Protein backbone atom coordinates (compact mmCIF):
# COMPACT_ATOMS: atom_id res chain seq x y z
CA UNK A 1 0.00 0.00 0.00
CA UNK A 2 1.45 3.38 -1.03
CA UNK A 3 0.50 6.19 1.35
CA UNK A 4 1.00 9.96 1.36
CA UNK A 5 4.43 9.70 3.02
CA UNK A 6 5.59 7.40 0.22
CA UNK A 7 4.17 9.88 -2.30
CA UNK A 8 6.16 12.72 -0.68
CA UNK A 9 9.38 10.70 -1.05
CA UNK A 10 8.65 9.82 -4.68
CA UNK A 11 7.81 13.42 -5.60
CA UNK A 12 11.01 14.73 -3.99
CA UNK A 13 13.19 12.14 -5.74
CA UNK A 14 11.47 12.89 -9.07
CA UNK A 15 11.97 16.65 -8.62
CA UNK A 16 15.48 16.80 -7.12
CA UNK A 17 17.02 13.34 -7.39
CA UNK A 18 19.41 11.68 -7.22
CA UNK A 19 19.48 12.41 -3.47
CA UNK A 20 21.30 10.88 -0.53
CA UNK A 21 19.42 9.46 2.43
CA UNK A 22 20.68 12.38 4.54
CA UNK A 23 19.41 14.91 1.99
CA UNK A 24 16.00 13.27 1.94
CA UNK A 25 15.82 13.33 5.75
CA UNK A 26 16.77 17.02 5.80
CA UNK A 27 14.24 17.98 3.09
CA UNK A 28 11.37 16.02 4.66
CA UNK A 29 12.22 16.55 8.33
CA UNK A 30 11.92 12.82 9.08
CA UNK A 31 14.32 10.35 10.66
CA UNK A 32 16.76 8.54 8.37
CA UNK A 33 15.63 5.17 9.74
CA UNK A 34 11.99 5.85 8.86
CA UNK A 35 12.89 7.00 5.34
CA UNK A 36 15.23 4.03 4.81
CA UNK A 37 12.47 1.55 5.71
CA UNK A 38 10.15 3.17 3.22
CA UNK A 39 12.84 3.34 0.54
CA UNK A 40 13.51 -0.39 0.81
CA UNK A 41 9.82 -1.10 0.22
CA UNK A 42 9.59 1.38 -2.67
CA UNK A 43 12.71 -0.19 -4.18
CA UNK A 44 11.13 -3.65 -3.91
CA UNK A 45 8.20 -2.27 -5.94
CA UNK A 46 10.63 -0.89 -8.52
CA UNK A 47 9.62 2.74 -7.90
CA UNK A 48 13.09 3.92 -6.81
CA UNK A 49 16.65 2.74 -7.27
CA UNK A 50 19.07 2.51 -4.31
CA UNK A 51 22.85 2.29 -4.56
CA UNK A 52 25.57 2.65 -1.97
CA UNK A 53 28.75 4.62 -2.73
CA UNK A 54 31.36 4.86 0.03
CA UNK A 55 28.78 4.03 2.67
CA UNK A 56 26.34 6.69 1.39
CA UNK A 57 22.91 5.57 0.13
CA UNK A 58 21.91 7.37 -3.10
CA UNK A 59 18.28 7.36 -4.21
CA UNK A 60 17.11 7.92 -7.79
CA UNK A 61 14.21 7.07 -10.08
CA UNK A 62 16.50 4.69 -11.96
CA UNK A 63 14.75 5.31 -15.30
CA UNK A 64 16.15 6.28 -18.70
CA UNK A 65 14.28 7.90 -21.58
CA UNK A 66 12.71 5.13 -23.65
CA UNK A 67 13.58 4.97 -27.35
CA UNK A 68 11.43 1.91 -28.01
CA UNK A 69 8.58 -0.14 -26.61
CA UNK A 70 9.28 -3.63 -25.30
CA UNK A 71 6.29 -4.54 -23.10
CA UNK A 72 2.55 -3.86 -23.05
CA UNK A 73 0.47 -4.87 -20.03
CA UNK A 74 -3.15 -6.02 -20.07
CA UNK A 75 -5.39 -7.71 -17.52
CA UNK A 76 -6.68 -11.25 -17.94
CA UNK A 77 -10.10 -10.28 -19.28
CA UNK A 78 -12.34 -10.30 -22.34
CA UNK A 79 -11.79 -6.57 -22.57
CA UNK A 80 -8.87 -5.99 -24.93
CA UNK A 81 -9.32 -7.79 -28.27
CA UNK A 82 -7.82 -4.74 -29.96
CA UNK A 83 -4.45 -5.55 -28.37
CA UNK A 84 -3.92 -8.01 -31.25
CA UNK A 85 -3.81 -5.33 -34.02
CA UNK A 86 -2.15 -2.91 -31.57
CA UNK A 87 0.65 -5.39 -31.01
CA UNK A 88 1.06 -5.81 -34.76
CA UNK A 89 1.37 -2.05 -35.28
CA UNK A 90 3.86 -1.70 -32.43
CA UNK A 91 5.99 -4.51 -33.84
CA UNK A 92 5.96 -2.88 -37.27
CA UNK A 93 7.30 0.31 -35.64
CA UNK A 94 9.54 -0.96 -32.82
CA UNK A 95 10.43 -4.57 -33.62
CA UNK A 96 9.89 -7.21 -30.96
CA UNK A 97 7.16 -6.23 -28.45
CA UNK A 98 5.67 -8.58 -25.84
CA UNK A 99 2.37 -8.58 -23.97
CA UNK A 100 2.36 -9.25 -20.23
CA UNK A 101 -0.96 -10.52 -18.89
CA UNK A 102 -1.76 -9.57 -15.28
CA UNK A 103 -4.36 -10.83 -12.82
CA UNK A 104 -3.96 -7.83 -10.49
CA UNK A 105 -4.54 -4.30 -11.85
CA UNK A 106 -2.60 -2.60 -9.06
CA UNK A 107 0.47 -4.76 -9.70
CA UNK A 108 0.20 -3.87 -13.40
CA UNK A 109 0.07 -0.16 -12.53
CA UNK A 110 3.11 -0.49 -10.25
CA UNK A 111 5.07 -2.16 -13.04
CA UNK A 112 4.07 0.64 -15.40
CA UNK A 113 5.21 3.30 -12.92
CA UNK A 114 8.50 1.45 -12.38
CA UNK A 115 9.15 1.15 -16.13
CA UNK A 116 9.08 -2.63 -16.15
CA UNK A 117 6.43 -2.23 -18.85
CA UNK A 118 6.15 0.88 -21.01
CA UNK A 119 2.43 0.71 -21.86
CA UNK A 120 -0.61 -0.75 -20.13
CA UNK A 121 -4.34 -0.98 -20.69
CA UNK A 122 -5.26 -0.53 -17.03
CA UNK A 123 -8.11 0.84 -14.88
CA UNK A 124 -8.44 4.61 -15.06
CA UNK A 125 -8.47 4.59 -11.23
CA UNK A 126 -5.02 2.96 -11.08
CA UNK A 127 -3.56 5.23 -13.77
CA UNK A 128 -4.82 8.41 -12.08
CA UNK A 129 -3.36 7.24 -8.78
CA UNK A 130 0.04 6.46 -10.32
CA UNK A 131 0.17 9.81 -12.08
CA UNK A 132 -0.40 11.50 -8.73
CA UNK A 133 1.97 9.36 -6.67
CA UNK A 134 4.83 9.53 -9.17
CA UNK A 135 4.18 13.19 -9.99
CA UNK A 136 3.81 12.61 -13.70
CA UNK A 137 5.63 9.29 -14.03
CA UNK A 138 2.53 7.76 -15.67
CA UNK A 139 0.09 9.32 -18.14
CA UNK A 140 -3.20 8.34 -19.77
CA UNK A 141 -2.55 8.68 -23.49
CA UNK A 142 -5.29 6.68 -25.23
CA UNK A 143 -8.68 5.06 -25.11
CA UNK A 144 -9.71 1.58 -24.08
CA UNK A 145 -12.90 -0.06 -22.85
CA UNK A 146 -15.88 0.31 -20.58
CA UNK A 147 -18.46 -2.18 -19.31
CA UNK A 148 -18.07 -5.79 -18.26
CA UNK A 149 -18.09 -5.18 -14.49
CA UNK A 150 -20.60 -6.99 -12.29
CA UNK A 151 -21.50 -7.73 -8.69
CA UNK A 152 -21.85 -11.44 -8.02
CA UNK A 153 -23.82 -12.72 -5.03
CA UNK A 154 -23.45 -16.03 -3.23
CA UNK A 155 -25.71 -17.83 -0.79
CA UNK A 156 -23.71 -17.32 2.40
CA UNK A 157 -20.83 -15.38 3.87
CA UNK A 158 -20.54 -11.71 4.79
CA UNK A 159 -18.97 -8.61 3.34
CA UNK A 160 -17.55 -8.46 -0.14
CA UNK A 161 -14.33 -9.15 -2.02
CA UNK A 162 -12.74 -7.12 -4.81
CA UNK A 163 -9.37 -5.95 -6.13
CA UNK A 164 -7.46 -3.04 -4.65
CA UNK A 165 -7.57 0.46 -6.21
CA UNK A 166 -9.31 -0.73 -9.36
CA UNK A 167 -12.50 -0.17 -11.33
CA UNK A 168 -13.96 -3.10 -9.38
CA UNK A 169 -13.34 -1.35 -6.06
CA UNK A 170 -14.92 1.77 -7.53
CA UNK A 171 -18.01 -0.34 -8.35
CA UNK A 172 -18.06 -1.61 -4.76
CA UNK A 173 -17.93 1.99 -3.51
CA UNK A 174 -20.71 3.21 -5.78
CA UNK A 175 -22.93 0.23 -4.91
CA UNK A 176 -22.34 0.79 -1.15
CA UNK A 177 -21.64 -2.90 -0.59
CA UNK A 178 -21.74 -4.06 3.02
CA UNK A 179 -18.37 -4.33 4.81
CA UNK A 180 -15.98 -5.85 5.52
CA UNK A 181 -14.13 -5.41 2.26
CA UNK A 182 -11.54 -8.06 1.50
CA UNK A 183 -8.97 -7.73 -1.27
CA UNK A 184 -8.11 -10.46 -3.74
CA UNK A 185 -5.36 -10.63 -6.34
CA UNK A 186 -7.29 -12.14 -9.27
CA UNK A 187 -10.72 -12.72 -10.75
CA UNK A 188 -10.40 -16.42 -9.99
CA UNK A 189 -9.78 -15.63 -6.31
CA UNK A 190 -12.83 -13.34 -6.10
CA UNK A 191 -15.08 -15.92 -7.77
CA UNK A 192 -13.74 -18.70 -5.53
CA UNK A 193 -14.32 -16.64 -2.37
CA UNK A 194 -18.01 -16.13 -3.23
CA UNK A 195 -18.57 -19.72 -4.37
CA UNK A 196 -17.04 -21.05 -1.12
CA UNK A 197 -19.03 -18.71 1.10
CA UNK A 198 -16.06 -16.72 2.36
CA UNK A 199 -17.75 -13.52 1.13
CA UNK A 200 -21.38 -12.71 0.40
CA UNK A 201 -20.58 -10.69 -2.71
CA UNK A 202 -17.76 -10.04 -5.11
CA UNK A 203 -17.06 -7.49 -7.82
CA UNK A 204 -15.61 -9.01 -11.00
CA UNK A 205 -15.11 -8.33 -14.69
CA UNK A 206 -15.74 -10.44 -17.78
CA UNK A 207 -15.32 -13.31 -18.35
CA UNK A 208 -15.53 -13.98 -14.57
CA UNK A 209 -19.07 -12.57 -14.44
CA UNK A 210 -20.13 -15.10 -17.09
CA UNK A 211 -18.35 -17.84 -15.16
CA UNK A 212 -20.29 -16.83 -12.03
CA UNK A 213 -23.57 -16.91 -13.95
CA UNK A 214 -22.78 -20.42 -15.24
CA UNK A 215 -22.07 -21.48 -11.65
CA UNK A 216 -25.58 -20.41 -10.60
CA UNK A 217 -24.69 -17.18 -8.83
CA UNK A 218 -26.78 -14.03 -9.10
CA UNK A 219 -25.03 -11.48 -11.33
CA UNK A 220 -25.91 -7.77 -11.46
CA UNK A 221 -24.12 -5.41 -13.89
CA UNK A 222 -22.18 -2.53 -12.38
CA UNK A 223 -22.05 0.40 -14.79
CA UNK A 224 -19.06 2.73 -14.95
CA UNK A 225 -18.49 5.43 -17.56
CA UNK A 226 -14.89 4.29 -18.07
CA UNK A 227 -12.90 1.26 -17.08
CA UNK A 228 -9.50 0.59 -18.63
CA UNK A 229 -7.58 3.14 -20.69
CA UNK A 230 -4.14 3.19 -22.26
CA UNK A 231 -1.47 4.34 -19.84
CA UNK A 232 2.20 5.01 -20.60
CA UNK A 233 5.36 5.46 -18.59
CA UNK A 234 6.61 9.05 -18.87
CA UNK A 235 9.98 7.83 -20.15
CA UNK A 236 8.25 6.99 -23.46
CA UNK A 237 6.91 10.54 -23.86
CA UNK A 238 8.67 11.12 -27.19
CA UNK A 239 6.75 8.15 -28.60
CA UNK A 240 3.28 9.12 -27.33
CA UNK A 241 1.94 10.44 -30.65
CA UNK A 242 2.75 7.33 -32.68
CA UNK A 243 1.46 5.08 -29.89
CA UNK A 244 -1.76 7.06 -29.55
CA UNK A 245 -2.48 6.78 -33.28
CA UNK A 246 -1.71 3.06 -33.30
CA UNK A 247 -4.04 2.51 -30.34
CA UNK A 248 -6.94 4.49 -31.84
CA UNK A 249 -6.65 2.65 -35.16
CA UNK A 250 -6.52 -0.70 -33.37
CA UNK A 251 -9.49 0.02 -31.10
CA UNK A 252 -11.50 0.97 -34.19
CA UNK A 253 -10.86 -2.61 -35.42
CA UNK A 254 -12.02 -4.28 -32.17
CA UNK A 255 -15.11 -5.85 -33.73
CA UNK A 256 -13.04 -7.52 -36.47
CA UNK A 257 -10.30 -9.10 -34.34
CA UNK A 258 -9.53 -12.83 -34.40
CA UNK A 259 -10.96 -13.73 -30.98
CA UNK A 260 -9.34 -17.16 -31.08
CA UNK A 261 -5.92 -15.49 -31.08
CA UNK A 262 -6.97 -13.15 -28.27
CA UNK A 263 -8.41 -15.98 -26.15
CA UNK A 264 -5.13 -17.83 -26.53
CA UNK A 265 -3.19 -14.72 -25.46
CA UNK A 266 -5.15 -14.34 -22.20
CA UNK A 267 -5.37 -18.13 -21.69
CA UNK A 268 -9.17 -18.21 -21.56
CA UNK A 269 -11.65 -20.53 -23.34
CA UNK A 270 -12.54 -19.14 -26.76
CA UNK A 271 -16.32 -19.61 -26.32
CA UNK A 272 -16.23 -17.74 -23.02
CA UNK A 273 -14.31 -14.82 -24.50
CA UNK A 274 -16.48 -14.77 -27.63
CA UNK A 275 -19.69 -14.48 -25.60
CA UNK A 276 -18.49 -12.15 -22.84
CA UNK A 277 -16.65 -9.60 -25.03
CA UNK A 278 -20.11 -8.35 -26.03
CA UNK A 279 -20.40 -6.76 -22.57
CA UNK A 280 -17.78 -4.16 -23.47
CA UNK A 281 -17.81 -0.92 -25.41
CA UNK A 282 -14.59 0.38 -26.95
CA UNK A 283 -13.33 3.95 -26.65
CA UNK A 284 -10.88 5.34 -29.18
CA UNK A 285 -9.82 8.19 -26.86
CA UNK A 286 -10.14 9.11 -23.17
CA UNK A 287 -12.93 11.47 -22.12
CA UNK A 288 -11.68 14.09 -19.63
CA UNK A 289 -15.22 14.95 -18.51
CA UNK A 290 -15.89 11.30 -17.63
CA UNK A 291 -12.64 11.09 -15.69
CA UNK A 292 -13.53 14.23 -13.75
CA UNK A 293 -16.86 12.67 -12.78
CA UNK A 294 -15.00 9.62 -11.46
CA UNK A 295 -12.83 11.64 -9.09
CA UNK A 296 -15.22 11.59 -6.11
CA UNK A 297 -15.34 7.81 -6.14
CA UNK A 298 -11.60 7.58 -6.80
CA UNK A 299 -10.87 9.49 -3.59
CA UNK A 300 -12.78 6.90 -1.55
CA UNK A 301 -11.04 4.02 -3.33
CA UNK A 302 -7.56 5.44 -2.78
CA UNK A 303 -8.17 6.39 0.86
CA UNK A 304 -11.07 4.31 2.26
CA UNK A 305 -11.84 4.32 5.99
CA UNK A 306 -10.10 0.93 6.29
CA UNK A 307 -6.72 2.51 5.46
CA UNK A 308 -6.45 3.69 9.08
CA UNK A 309 -6.53 0.15 10.42
CA UNK A 310 -4.13 -1.00 7.68
CA UNK A 311 -1.62 1.82 8.20
CA UNK A 312 -1.49 2.27 11.99
CA UNK A 313 0.50 -0.22 14.05
CA UNK A 314 0.03 -0.05 17.84
Secondary structure, 3 states (H helix, E strand, C coil): CCCHHHHHHHHHHHHHCCEEHHHHHHHHCCCHHHHHHHHHHHHHCCCCEEEEECCEEEEECCCCCCCCCCEEEEECCCCCCCHHHHHHHHHHHHCCCEEEEECCHHHHHHHHHHCCCCEEEEEHHHHHHHHHHCCCCEEEEEEEEEECCEEEECCCCCCEEEECCCHHHHHHHHCCCCCCEEEECCHHHHHHHHHCCCCCEEEECCCHHHHHHHCCCEEEECCCCCCEEEEEEHHHHHHHHHHHHHHHHHHCCHHHCCHHHHHHHHCCCHHHHHHHHHHEEEECCCCHHHHHHHHHHHHHHHCCCCHHHHHCCC
